[in-house]
Amino acid sequence: MHQAIWDPHQYLRHSSHRTRPFRDLLAHIPELPGTPPKIADLGCGPGNVTILLANRWPDADITGLDNSAEMLANAKQQYAGKTPGGGTLHFRHTDAATWLPDQAYDLIVSNAALQWVPNHPEMITRWIDSLAPGGTFALQVPGNFDAPSHALLDDLCDAPQWHHRLKGQSRRYIHILDPAGYLKLFDSLDCTAEAWETTYVQHLQGEDPVLEWTKGTALRPILTALADDPPAQKEFLTQYRDLLRKAYPSGPRGTAFPFRRIFAVATKKN
């Protein structure tokens, strides 16, 4: 089993679309108890949303956590250090599947990362338990794994040509709850909570934009698995591209790409 290699530049090609759900999540996060607050961004990626936390809480001590050396290198280069508001941004290598906080955070937030962590519902219980009184846990995860972009990827990985190398790669880590599932989990922890879903129907620009989008996320395990065989990797991408062109035809204003996302916010009692 290969550890997926992430490409921050590919991931950020559609940065405005990828950032919008986090902005929506951020709007639902209440004020934090700490002065200054301590914040953990779990699965921070290249740091493009971590900096938004510093904009909301300028004096906060913010730690970005990720298991990708490539993503962390980008985050450190772009954002690490003191912030204009007197806070601090720092980044650390961490595996969310095993991470346990070493201090009481006022906010633990995760954007589009926990779908890769099969045991994250169990870990959420521990993370909320470690929050400061009145602290908040917030997440956003993709909920589009039945969409053509993913269903076609599954089918192609299972095809006879690719089955022996890619069986199960496209959904290797995927595990999420629906909004009701997250709300039930938070209720069991005696938190004040809300959960919801939003489908963003967004126009992507450029040639084969859905392929380029998935190269930044869902395709990473496949590209990593085929990295030692460039001709096979190219052939796989060509086959997948042709399937996506039929599923997501381009229009006069770009290629419409619906994307369902799931949100949940829980605040611990004082």
N, C-alpha and C positions, 0 to 999 in steps of 0.2 A: 504494500500500500504506500503510495507516494504522498509526501507532504506537498500540498499545492504551493506553487511559486506565484506570488502576487506581483503585479506590475502597476505601481501607482500612477504612472502616466496613462496607461490604458484605462484604468479605473476612473480617472478624472476627466476623460474625454467628454462625458456627459455630466459634468459636476453640478450644473444648476439643477438638473432633474434629480440627481441623487441627493442633493442637499435639501430640497424642498420638504420632503417628509420629516427631516430632523427639525427644520424650522417649525413645522406644525406641532411636532412633539414638544418642542421647547416652550411653545405658547401655553401648554397645559401643565407645565411644571410650576408648582407654587414657589413662593419665596422660601429660602433655606434658613435653618436655625443658626448656623455658625456665623461668627464674625471674626475674621473672614471665613467663608465657607470652604470646606475641603470636598473636592469633587474627583470622582474617578470616571473616566470615559473608557468603557470596556469594549475592546475591539475598535480602537480609534482609527485604524487604517492610516491614511496619509496625513491625518491631522486636520482635514478640511472642515470637519464639524467641531472638533475640539476647540478651535479658535472661536467658534460661535458661543461656546460656553464662557469664554473669557470676555466676550462682548456683553453677555447678559450679567455676569458677575465679575466686574473688572478687577476686584481685589482678591479673587479666589486663588487658592492653591490647587491647581488642576494637574492630575496625572493621567496621561494617555497610556493605555495598556493594549498590547497587540502581540501576536505570535509570529508576525511576518517581519523578518529583518529588512526586507525591501520597503515595506510600508513605513516602518519606524525610521528608517534612514531619511525618507522624504519628510516625515513629520518633524524630526529633530532639526533638519536643515532649514525648514521653512518657519517653524514656530517656536522652538524651545527657547526658554529664557524668561526674563522679566517682561511683563505686559505693561502697556501704558498706564493702566489703572493701579499698578503696584502689586499685582498678583504674579504668579509664577506658573509657567507651563513646562512640564517635564514629561518624558516618555520612557517607558520601560517594557522590556520583553516579558510577556506573561501568557500563559495558556489559560484561557477562560474556563476550560473544563476542570481545572484544579485550583484556580485562584481563590484564595481566602484573604480578605482585607487584613492588613496589619495595623489599621487604625480605624476609628469611627468616622466614616464619611457622612457628610450632609446630603450628598447626592451620588448615587451610582447610576450611570446612564449607559445605554448600549444602543447603537444605531446600526441596523442591518448587519449584525454579526452573530447573534445567538442562534440563528438557524443552523450554523455550522457546529453547534455544541449540543450533542444529543442529550446530555444530562442537565441542560440548563434549567428546567423546572425545579429539579432538586437543588441546584446551586442557588437559584433565586431565594429559596427559603433561607439559606445560610447568609446570602448577601443582605437580605432585609434584616435579619437578626443582628447583623453587625453595624447597621446604620446608627447614627446618632439619634437620640429621641427627637421626633418631628422630622426626621430625614426622609428622603424620597428615593424610590427606585423607579426608573422609567426605561422603556424599551420600544423599539420599532423593529419589526422583522418583515421581510417579504412574505406575501401570502399568495404568490402567483405560480405555485409549483404544478398546478393543473393547466396552466396556460399553454398555448401551442409552443412557445419558446422553450419550455421545459419538457413538455410531452414529446415533442419531436426529438429532442436531445436524448431522452430516455430510449425512445424507439431505435434511434440510430446506434446508440451504444449497445443495444441488445441484438442488433442485426448480425447475421452470421459472419460477415466480414470483420466485425469489430468486437464481437462478444468475448472472445478469449482474452482481450487486452483491456476492455473497458466495461465489463459487466458491473453494473451498479455504481460506476464512477459518478454519474451525473447527480445521483441523490445520495451520495456516500454518507453525508453528515446531516442531511436535512431532517429536522424535527422541530415542529412548531405546534403551538396550540392555537385555537381560534380565540376571538376576543372573550367569549363566554368562559373558555377554559382558563385564561389568565385571570379573569375576574374571580372565578371560583377559587383559584389558588390564593389570590390576595385576600379574599374574604376569610379563608382558613387561617390566615396569619393575622387577622384582626386589624387590617389596614383600611384606611380610607382610599378607595380605588375607583378608577374608571378604565374602560377598555373600549376600543372601537376599531373600525376598519374604514379605509378610504381606497377607492380605485382611481388612480390618476391616469387619465387618457391623454397622453402626451405626444406631441409631434417630434419625432427624431429627424435630424437632418443628415445629409450626406449619403454616400453610396453604402448600401447594405448596413444601415445603422443598427438594426436589431442584432446582427452578428457582432458588430463592434461593441455594442452594449454587453452582450454575453461574454465576450472576450475578457471583460473586466471583472466578471463575477462567476457565473455558472460554469463557464468553460474552463476555468482555471485548473481544476483537477484533471480534465481531459488533456489539456495542452501540456500539463506536467507529465502525465503518463506517457504521452507520445513524443516527449522532447528529445528522446534518443533516436528518433526515426523521423526526420524532417519530411521526407516524401509522404509518409503515412499521415503525418499531422496535416500537411497541406491537402491531401485527398479528403480527409475527414472534414476539414473546414469547408471545402468545396461542396461536398454532399450536404452538409448542414446549411450552408448558405442558400443552396437551391431550394431546400425545404422552407426556409424562412421567407424567401422571396414570394413563394406562393401563399404562405400564411399571413404575411404582412406586406401587402402590395403598397408601393409608394403612391402618393397622391399629390395634388397640386401644392400643398403646403407642407409636404414631408410625409413621413411614414407614421401612421397612428399606432401607438404602442400602449395598450392598456396595462396597468401595473397595480395590482392589489397589494396593499400594505396593512399590517396589523400593528396597533398601538396599545400600550398599557402603561398606566401610571399608578403607583401605590405610595401612600405616605404613612409612615410609621407613627403610632400614637406617642405623645410625649410621656 
